[in-house]
Amino acid sequence: MTKQRVLVAMSGGVDSSVAAWLLQQQGYDCIGATMRLFDAEDNGPGNQQDIDDAAAIAQRLGIPHHVLDCREAFDRDVVEAFVRAYERGVTPNPCTICNRRIKFGLLLERAHELGCDTVATGHYARIRCRPEVHAAGEAQPPSPSGAPAADGSAQASPVFELACARDLTKDQSYFLYGLTQDVLAHVLFPLGDLTKEGDIRRIAAEQGFSCARKRDSQGICFVPDNDFASFIERRRHAQLPEGDIVDTSGALLGHHRGAIRYTVGQRKGLGVAAAHPLYVTAIDARTNTVVLGDDQDLLASSLIADDWIWSAPESDMEALLDEAEASGTALPASAKIRYHQPHQGVRVTRAESAPAQGTGSAPDGTPVHGGIPARDDAPQRRALRLDFDEPQRAIAPGQAVVLYRGDVVLGGGTVRCAC
């Protein structure tokens, strides 16, 4: 039997290196690939060292290694989208955009070109495949990608579940909500049932991998020292415009050197003297104003999220919303509005769809287009309303919100506003 050929995304770190080794041990025909995402210049040292580290691991494993030039797509779909989101006054989540557009979009296309039907990464998450129930009422395990059964009879497409990792301290399912059923059918996460310190680093050390003790990457990969403001100033070749800092009633409290330097919920480094703690409660890109308020001003019980994507079968989720809507209720679920947050109980209903991104302007008049590039086939972006069981603190427009049922990701979207 021909071994399944898999393109393994190798970043040069310990996770993807061990992922490649595990798949090789399981009998897969592995091909390593590292994406060249950006050059040195304004992006610090670039990712050439990661490419070299990945090539060395691939050589040690005896597998081919390819360097894929993804710079143009990464700059357009991730970096520029990130900058424009900040200019629009929202806080973007570039990792979710990169996963959706690059790692499981462009990379999957390149995998097919290299004769691979599947992409594997070192993400901490799990993919489960549910058996289909046929007319006779008997469950049968689905064949890959809904292919015909061995006897030539038609078979229903399998249903894939994107689930949390066993190691919840490393679980990355929050960043992967953009993986639809079509994508999940072609993805492997070999690390989903393993722990970082107890399993992954031990295996790397036993195999003599130079990356065994390599530190995990921190922050945004293309922003040196996580200095967003300086990065954007260099990219735009202009200093950020100064503006006013006001309280919730509009009274002037001070001035800022660029609203991008602030995030909703921030307390330190505000540059304003006050008798009691103040927090950033809003950023108004239209007026280039930063709004400060009390801690209570950060609480909200609901949010609207758009650019919604279902990881669970879309027809199933839309049917559940239809049923809830018809009965005058809401769909119960749990949600996370930030990576390390525990799951929060929510009730989900449909909200008015927003127009495709591409309107508005930054304080300097530059057109802005929001946090994720609009798709040509989506002139209206699906929007949902989430009503939380308990008020949430510092809901930041532009960030990802992800729905779960138990440990299974249902889908996610981009926070438009708190309400």
C-alpha positions in Angstrom: 0.0 0.0 0.0 1.3 3.5 -0.9 2.1 5.6 2.1 0.2 8.8 2.5 2.3 11.8 1.6 2.1 14.7 4.0 3.6 18.2 3.8 4.8 19.0 7.3 5.0 22.7 8.1 8.4 23.0 9.8 9.2 26.3 11.6 12.5 25.2 13.0 11.0 24.9 16.5 10.6 21.9 18.7 6.9 21.4 18.1 7.0 21.1 14.3 10.2 19.1 14.5 8.7 16.5 16.8 5.5 16.5 14.7 7.6 15.5 11.6 9.3 12.7 13.6 6.0 11.4 14.9 4.5 11.2 11.5 7.6 9.5 10.1 7.3 6.9 12.8 3.7 6.3 12.0 4.6 5.5 8.4 3.7 8.7 6.6 5.8 9.8 3.6 6.8 13.2 4.9 8.0 16.3 3.0 9.2 19.2 5.1 8.4 22.8 4.1 9.2 26.2 5.7 7.5 29.4 4.6 9.7 32.4 3.9 7.3 35.0 5.3 9.3 38.2 5.4 12.7 39.7 4.9 15.0 41.4 7.5 14.7 45.2 7.2 11.7 46.4 9.2 10.8 43.0 10.4 13.8 42.4 12.6 16.1 39.5 11.5 13.5 37.9 9.3 12.9 34.2 9.5 16.1 32.9 7.8 17.4 31.3 11.0 14.1 29.4 11.4 14.5 28.2 7.8 18.0 27.0 8.5 17.0 25.2 11.7 14.1 23.5 9.9 16.4 22.4 7.0 18.8 20.9 9.5 16.0 18.8 11.2 14.7 17.7 7.9 18.2 16.5 6.9 18.5 14.6 10.2 15.2 12.9 9.5 16.2 12.1 6.0 13.2 13.9 4.4 13.0 16.4 1.6 12.8 20.1 2.6 11.4 22.9 0.6 11.4 26.7 1.2 8.2 28.2 0.0 8.2 31.9 -0.8 5.0 33.3 0.8 6.2 36.8 1.3 3.8 38.6 -1.0 0.7 36.9 0.4 1.9 37.2 4.0 2.6 40.9 3.5 -0.8 41.5 1.9 -3.1 39.3 3.9 -1.5 39.4 7.3 0.9 42.4 7.8 -1.1 45.0 5.8 -4.4 43.8 7.3 -2.8 44.1 10.8 -1.7 47.7 10.2 -5.0 48.7 8.7 -6.9 47.3 11.6 -4.8 49.3 14.1 -5.4 52.4 11.9 -9.1 51.7 12.1 -8.9 51.7 15.9 -9.3 48.0 16.5 -7.0 45.4 18.0 -6.3 42.7 15.4 -5.3 39.1 16.0 -2.8 38.3 13.2 -2.3 34.7 14.2 -5.9 33.8 13.4 -5.6 35.6 10.0 -2.3 33.8 9.3 -3.7 30.4 10.1 -6.7 30.9 7.9 -5.0 32.6 4.9 -1.4 31.3 4.9 -0.8 28.2 7.0 -4.0 26.4 6.0 -4.8 28.3 2.8 -1.7 29.0 0.7 0.3 26.2 2.3 -2.4 23.7 1.5 -2.3 24.9 -2.2 1.4 24.4 -2.2 1.0 20.9 -0.7 -1.2 19.8 -3.6 1.5 21.1 -6.0 4.0 18.9 -4.3 1.8 15.8 -4.5 0.5 16.0 -0.9 -3.1 15.7 0.0 -2.5 16.6 3.7 -0.8 19.3 5.7 0.5 18.7 9.2 1.6 21.3 11.7 2.9 21.4 15.3 -0.3 23.1 16.6 -1.7 21.8 19.9 -5.3 20.8 18.9 -7.1 17.7 17.9 -9.2 16.7 14.9 -11.8 14.0 15.4 -13.7 12.3 12.6 -17.3 11.4 13.4 -18.9 8.3 11.7 -21.9 8.9 9.5 -25.3 7.4 10.2 -26.7 5.8 7.1 -30.2 5.0 6.1 -30.1 1.5 7.7 -29.3 3.3 11.0 -25.8 1.8 11.3 -22.8 4.0 11.8 -19.9 3.5 9.4 -16.5 5.1 9.6 -16.3 7.6 6.7 -13.6 7.3 4.0 -11.2 10.2 3.6 -12.7 13.3 2.1 -16.0 11.5 1.4 -14.5 9.3 -1.2 -16.5 6.3 -2.5 -16.5 3.1 -0.4 -14.4 0.1 -1.5 -17.5 -1.5 -3.2 -18.0 1.7 -5.3 -21.1 2.8 -3.4 -21.5 6.5 -2.6 -20.7 7.5 0.9 -21.6 10.7 2.8 -18.8 13.2 3.5 -17.2 12.8 6.9 -17.8 15.2 9.7 -14.7 16.6 11.4 -14.5 18.1 14.9 -11.8 20.6 15.8 -11.2 20.0 19.5 -9.0 21.3 22.3 -5.6 19.7 22.9 -5.0 17.4 25.8 -2.5 19.8 27.2 -4.8 22.7 27.9 -2.0 25.0 28.9 -0.8 24.8 25.3 -4.2 24.4 23.6 -4.3 26.5 20.3 -7.8 25.7 19.2 -8.8 29.4 19.8 -6.5 30.4 16.9 -7.7 27.7 14.5 -11.5 28.5 14.4 -11.1 29.5 10.7 -10.5 25.9 9.6 -13.7 24.8 7.8 -14.8 21.2 7.2 -13.1 21.3 3.7 -9.8 22.3 5.3 -10.0 20.0 8.3 -10.3 17.0 5.9 -6.7 17.7 4.8 -5.0 18.6 8.1 -3.1 16.5 10.8 -2.2 17.7 14.3 0.2 15.0 15.6 0.7 16.8 19.0 -2.9 17.0 20.0 -2.7 14.2 22.6 0.7 15.0 23.9 2.1 17.5 26.5 4.8 20.0 25.8 7.1 19.4 28.7 6.4 15.8 29.4 6.3 14.5 25.9 7.5 16.9 23.2 10.7 18.2 24.7 11.6 14.7 26.0 11.2 13.2 22.5 13.3 16.1 21.0 16.0 15.5 23.5 16.0 11.7 23.0 16.3 12.3 19.2 19.2 14.7 19.7 17.3 17.6 18.0 19.2 20.9 18.5 15.8 22.6 19.1 15.0 20.5 22.1 15.4 23.4 24.5 14.6 26.2 22.0 12.4 28.8 23.5 8.8 29.2 22.3 8.2 32.2 20.1 6.7 35.1 21.8 4.5 38.0 20.5 3.9 38.8 16.8 6.5 37.2 14.6 6.9 40.1 12.2 6.9 42.9 14.8 10.4 43.4 16.4 10.1 43.6 20.3 6.3 43.8 20.0 6.6 47.5 19.3 3.5 47.9 17.2 3.6 51.7 17.0 7.2 51.9 15.8 6.6 49.1 13.3 3.6 50.9 11.8 5.4 54.3 11.7 8.3 52.6 9.7 5.8 50.9 7.4 3.9 54.1 6.7 7.0 56.3 6.6 5.3 58.8 8.9 4.9 59.5 12.6 1.6 58.6 14.2 -0.8 61.6 14.5 -1.2 63.0 18.0 -4.6 63.4 19.5 -6.7 63.9 22.6 -7.2 61.7 25.6 -10.7 62.2 27.1 -13.0 60.7 29.7 -16.3 59.0 29.0 -18.1 62.4 29.2 -15.7 63.9 26.6 -13.7 66.1 29.0 -10.1 66.5 28.0 -7.6 64.7 30.2 -4.4 64.9 28.1 -2.8 64.1 24.8 -1.4 61.0 23.1 1.3 60.4 20.5 -0.7 57.9 18.5 -3.9 56.0 19.4 -2.3 52.8 18.2 -0.1 52.9 21.3 -3.2 52.0 23.4 -5.5 49.0 23.8 -8.9 48.5 25.4 -8.4 47.5 29.1 -4.9 49.1 29.4 -4.2 50.8 32.7 -0.5 51.5 32.8 1.4 54.0 30.7 -1.6 56.2 29.9 0.3 59.5 30.5 -2.5 60.9 32.5 -2.5 61.8 36.3 -5.6 60.8 38.2 -6.7 60.3 41.7 -8.0 56.8 41.0 -7.1 54.1 38.4 -8.2 54.8 34.8 -8.5 52.4 31.9 -8.7 52.6 28.2 -12.4 52.0 27.4 -12.5 52.9 23.7 -10.4 54.1 20.8 -12.1 56.3 18.3 -10.1 56.2 15.0 -12.4 58.7 13.3 -11.6 61.5 15.8 -8.2 60.0 16.8 -9.3 60.0 20.4 -8.5 57.7 23.3 -11.3 57.3 25.9 -10.5 56.6 29.6 -13.0 55.4 32.2 -13.4 53.4 35.4 -13.0 49.6 35.6 -16.8 49.3 35.6 -16.9 51.0 32.2 -15.1 48.0 30.7 -17.9 45.6 31.5 -20.3 44.5 28.8 -22.8 41.7 28.7 -23.0 41.2 24.9 -21.0 41.6 21.7 -21.6 41.5 18.0 -19.0 39.5 15.9 -18.8 39.5 12.2 -16.8 37.7 9.5 -18.1 34.6 11.1 -16.8 31.2 10.1 -18.1 27.8 11.1 -15.6 25.0 11.9 -18.5 22.7 12.6 -20.7 21.8 9.5 -22.2 25.1 8.4 -25.6 23.5 7.5 -25.8 22.0 11.0 -25.1 25.3 12.8 -27.4 27.3 10.6 -30.2 24.8 11.2 -29.6 25.1 15.0 -29.9 28.9 14.8 -33.0 28.5 12.7 -34.6 26.3 15.3 -33.7 28.7 18.1 -35.0 31.6 16.2 -38.2 29.9 15.4 -38.8 29.1 19.1 -37.9 32.6 20.2 -34.8 31.4 22.1 -31.0 31.4 21.6 -28.4 28.8 20.9 -26.5 27.9 24.1 -22.8 27.5 23.9 -19.5 28.7 25.5 -17.1 31.3 24.2 -13.7 32.8 24.7 -12.8 36.4 23.8 -9.1 35.9 24.5 -6.7 33.1 24.2 -6.1 32.1 27.9 -9.6 32.9 29.1 -11.8 30.1 30.6 -14.9 29.2 28.6 -17.8 31.6 29.3 -21.5 30.6 28.9 -23.3 32.4 26.1 -26.5 32.5 24.2 -26.1 33.0 20.4 -28.5 34.6 17.9 -28.1 36.1 14.5 -27.3 39.8 14.1 -27.4 42.1 11.1 -24.6 41.4 8.7 -22.0 44.1 8.1 -21.0 45.3 4.7 -17.7 44.0 3.3 -14.6 45.6 4.6 -13.2 48.4 2.6 -14.7 51.6 4.0 -13.6 54.2 6.4 -10.3 56.1 6.7 -7.5 56.5 9.2 -6.8 59.8 10.9 -4.4 60.8 8.1 -7.1 60.1 5.5 -5.6 56.8 4.4 -8.4 54.3 3.4 -8.6 51.4 5.8 -10.1 48.0 5.4 -10.4 46.4 8.8 -8.7 43.4 10.3 -9.2 40.7 7.7 -9.3 41.2 3.9 -12.8 41.0 2.5 -13.5 38.0 0.3 -14.7 38.6 -3.2 -17.5 36.0 -2.7 -18.7 37.5 0.6 -20.1 41.0 0.0 -22.0 40.6 3.4 -20.1 39.2 6.4 -22.2 36.9 8.6 -22.7 38.4 12.0 -23.8 36.9 15.3 -24.8 38.3 18.7 -23.4 36.7 21.8 -25.1 37.4 25.2 -22.9 36.3 28.1 -24.2 34.7 31.3 -21.8 37.0 33.2 -20.5 40.4 32.1 -17.2 40.4 30.4 -14.3 42.8 30.9 -12.5 44.6 28.1 -14.1 43.2 25.0 -11.8 44.6 22.3 -13.1 45.2 18.8 -10.9 43.4 16.2 -10.1 40.5 18.5 -11.3 36.9 17.9 -14.2 35.4 19.7 -14.6 31.6 19.5 -17.6 29.4 20.2 -17.3 26.0 21.8 -19.5 23.1 22.7 -17.6 21.2 25.3 -14.1 20.9 24.0 -15.2 21.2 20.3 -14.8 24.4 18.4 -18.0 25.4 16.6 -16.7 28.5 14.9 -15.5 32.0 15.4 -15.5 35.6 14.2 -14.1 39.1 14.8 -15.5 41.3 17.5 -17.2 44.3 15.9 -18.5 45.9 19.1 -19.5 45.3 22.7 -23.0 46.1 23.7 
